[in-house]
């Protein structure tokens, strides 16, 4: 069973606001709060939170209360700064991939258009060749 309360307890111990944690995982504070209230968390979100709070995902499934561990067992807010930087890099890379994908699609469309134009030119040349050969035969 996932203990949602452990997420909030550890977040408080590490002095990380709901807004900062929500932002670090790419959510609004309201969305994050609603997710906890409704207990509808995706595994990928839980993995992100565990990474930011610097604990294994399994920590949130253990019955041990946070007060049984010493606060010094948990790292400081450095992990949230790193997560924000990683999120920015991932967002930038995602935008770059999207841009290059769109560029590739445009280039493929241009290539298809040029192929069609070349095919039309080849057909025109073939017709002209037949016409020229036909005229030469008539002359003979």
Beta strands, then each sheet from edge to edge (+ up, - down):
end
